[in-house]
Amino acid sequence: MPPAGFIAAAGATLSIDGAGATRLTALVPSTVQPGDSLLFVIAANDLTTGDVAPSALPGGWSTLERLATATRVANVLRRVATDTEPASHTIATVGTTGAGIPVGGVLLVYRGLDTGAAQVGGAIVDVTASTAFPCPSLTLAAYSDLYLGIAMNTTVATYVPPAGATERFEAGTSVELEVFELLREATGATGTQTATASAAVSGLAAAIALRALPPLPAPAITPDVPGAIGFVTVGV
């Protein structure tokens, strides 16, 4: 099996500060361990107010991938968990508004991802009045690469993930946000992974592929006597 493993997900709550700036806050799951990958996925229907500025990210966070069309955007942010991880993380979006903007977010926790590697690939498409949200095909370089599909709509229509994929998060307030995982365990093109909405709605469909750490080598057994054949002798 691929070495990367899903640990937990925590949906982000939306708030507006006194200056009218939108903020997304997610609690850190209690199962987080130092070295885990924290992935904050933020999807917005309006990139002029729902985008994320890399220069404004809190300490320890970086932009792993920014996927944008002419109007919509999905940011995937990364942080490596420490042994003094705070209870929550808050990310601010660009621009100001006096009311909640159509944006949603989720904090995903993975163990076994390569925390120093760039994304393997990423892509995004707009979806207009459709039940089909085609998360784009990506080319995986290694059998253990992890494909994450992201679907978002502003009418809060629910999603069914594609066959063979595992839903890791779905919730909605100002938007309905779906994130699913595909462990293809093969290199090459994944093919389009289509999430199905419960009604014909508009939004975005995106995908990102992440690199996992290589598997640990199998332990070697050394015989007691050089050149010996058979079981290892254990002394008592």
C-alpha positions in Angstrom: 0.0 0.0 0.0 1.1 3.6 -0.5 2.9 5.0 2.6 0.8 8.2 2.8 -2.2 7.8 5.2 -5.2 10.1 5.9 -5.4 11.0 9.6 -8.3 13.5 10.0 -10.2 16.4 8.6 -11.6 19.6 10.3 -13.9 21.9 8.5 -13.1 25.7 8.7 -15.5 28.2 10.2 -16.0 31.6 8.4 -15.8 34.9 10.2 -15.5 38.6 9.4 -13.2 40.7 11.5 -13.8 44.4 12.4 -12.1 45.6 9.2 -14.4 43.5 7.1 -11.7 40.9 6.2 -12.8 37.2 5.8 -11.0 34.6 7.9 -11.2 30.8 7.9 -10.4 29.0 11.2 -10.0 25.3 11.6 -9.3 23.3 14.8 -6.3 21.1 14.8 -7.4 17.4 15.3 -6.1 15.7 18.4 -4.6 12.9 16.4 -1.9 15.2 14.8 1.7 14.2 15.4 4.9 16.1 14.7 5.9 15.7 11.1 2.4 15.3 9.8 1.3 17.3 6.8 -1.4 19.8 7.4 -3.2 20.7 4.2 -5.6 23.7 4.3 -7.8 23.6 1.2 -9.6 26.9 0.5 -12.0 27.2 -2.4 -13.8 30.4 -3.4 -16.3 31.4 -6.0 -14.7 34.9 -6.3 -10.9 35.2 -6.6 -11.0 38.9 -6.0 -12.1 38.4 -2.4 -11.6 34.6 -1.7 -8.0 34.2 -2.8 -5.1 33.8 -0.4 -2.0 36.0 -0.5 1.2 34.0 0.2 2.7 37.1 1.9 -0.1 37.2 4.5 0.1 33.5 5.5 0.8 32.8 9.2 4.2 31.4 10.2 4.9 27.9 9.1 2.4 27.9 6.2 3.2 28.1 2.5 1.3 27.8 -0.7 1.6 24.3 -2.1 -0.6 25.1 -5.1 -2.9 27.9 -6.3 -5.4 26.8 -8.9 -7.4 29.5 -10.6 -9.8 30.2 -13.5 -10.8 33.7 -14.6 -13.2 33.9 -11.7 -12.7 31.1 -9.2 -9.8 29.9 -7.1 -8.7 27.0 -5.0 -5.6 27.2 -2.7 -3.9 24.3 -1.2 -1.7 25.4 1.7 0.9 23.3 3.6 2.4 23.2 7.1 4.5 20.6 8.8 3.1 19.8 12.3 5.4 20.5 15.2 5.5 19.2 18.8 4.0 22.5 19.9 1.2 22.7 17.4 -1.4 25.4 18.3 -5.1 24.5 18.9 -6.3 26.1 15.7 -5.1 27.8 12.5 -6.6 30.9 10.9 -6.1 31.9 7.2 -7.3 35.3 5.9 -8.5 35.8 2.3 -7.7 38.9 0.2 -9.9 41.9 0.0 -12.6 43.1 2.4 -16.3 42.7 2.5 -19.1 43.5 4.8 -20.7 40.1 4.6 -19.6 36.5 4.2 -18.2 35.7 0.8 -18.7 32.4 -1.1 -15.6 30.6 0.3 -15.1 27.3 2.1 -12.2 25.5 3.7 -11.0 22.4 5.4 -7.9 21.3 7.2 -6.7 17.8 6.2 -4.1 15.9 8.0 -1.9 13.3 6.3 1.0 11.1 7.5 3.7 9.9 5.2 3.6 12.7 2.6 6.9 14.1 1.4 6.9 17.5 3.3 9.7 18.9 1.2 8.4 18.0 -2.3 6.5 20.3 -4.6 3.1 19.2 -5.9 3.2 16.5 -8.6 0.5 18.3 -10.6 -2.6 20.4 -10.4 -5.5 21.7 -12.6 -8.9 23.4 -12.3 -12.0 23.9 -14.4 -15.1 26.0 -14.1 -18.4 24.2 -13.9 -21.6 25.9 -15.2 -25.1 24.6 -14.3 -24.2 20.9 -14.3 -24.4 17.9 -12.0 -21.0 16.7 -13.3 -17.9 18.2 -11.6 -15.0 16.8 -13.6 -11.8 17.1 -11.5 -9.1 17.1 -14.1 -6.8 14.2 -15.0 -3.3 14.4 -13.6 -0.2 12.5 -14.5 1.3 10.6 -11.5 5.0 10.0 -11.5 5.1 7.3 -8.8 2.6 4.6 -7.8 2.3 6.2 -4.3 1.4 9.7 -5.5 -1.8 10.9 -3.9 -4.6 12.5 -6.0 -7.0 14.9 -4.2 -10.1 16.0 -6.0 -11.8 19.3 -5.0 -15.4 20.2 -5.9 -17.2 23.4 -4.8 -20.6 25.0 -5.5 -22.4 28.0 -4.0 -25.9 26.5 -3.9 -24.9 23.9 -1.3 -25.8 20.9 -3.5 -24.3 17.8 -2.1 -21.7 15.5 -3.9 -21.1 11.9 -4.5 -17.4 11.2 -5.1 -16.3 9.2 -8.2 -16.2 5.4 -8.2 -13.0 4.2 -6.6 -12.4 7.4 -4.7 -12.8 8.0 -0.9 -14.6 11.1 0.4 -12.5 12.8 3.0 -14.6 15.9 3.6 -17.9 17.4 2.6 -19.8 20.3 4.3 -21.3 23.6 3.4 -22.3 27.0 4.7 -21.6 29.7 2.2 -20.4 27.0 -0.2 -20.5 23.2 -0.4 -17.0 21.9 -0.4 -16.0 18.3 -1.3 -12.6 16.8 -1.1 -12.0 13.2 -2.1 -8.9 11.0 -2.3 -7.8 8.6 -5.0 -5.0 6.1 -4.4 -4.5 4.9 -7.9 -1.3 2.9 -7.2 -0.1 3.3 -10.7 1.9 5.9 -12.7 0.5 7.9 -15.6 -2.7 9.7 -16.2 -5.4 9.3 -13.6 -8.2 10.1 -16.0 -10.9 12.7 -15.2 -12.4 12.0 -11.8 -16.0 13.3 -11.8 -17.9 14.1 -8.6 -21.7 14.2 -9.0 -23.7 17.0 -7.5 -27.3 16.5 -6.3 -28.6 19.3 -8.6 -27.3 21.2 -11.6 -25.2 23.9 -10.0 -22.1 26.1 -10.9 -18.7 26.1 -9.2 -15.3 24.6 -9.7 -13.6 21.2 -10.0 -9.9 21.0 -9.2 -7.3 18.4 -8.5 -3.8 18.2 -7.0 -1.4 15.3 -6.8 1.1 15.0 -3.9 4.2 13.0 -3.4 4.5 10.4 -0.7 7.6 9.4 1.2 9.3 6.2 -0.2 8.4 3.0 1.7 10.8 1.9 4.4 13.2 -0.9 3.4 12.4 -4.4 4.7 14.5 -5.3 7.7 17.5 -7.6 7.0 18.3 -10.7 9.0 22.0 -11.6 9.5 22.8 -15.3 10.3 24.8 -16.0 13.5 27.5 -17.8 11.6 28.7 -16.3 8.3 27.7 -18.5 5.4 25.2 -20.5 7.5 22.0 -21.7 6.0 18.7 -22.0 7.9 17.1 -20.2 10.8 18.8 -17.7 13.0 19.8 -19.0 16.4 18.5 -16.9 19.3 20.5 -17.2 22.5 18.9 -17.5 25.9 
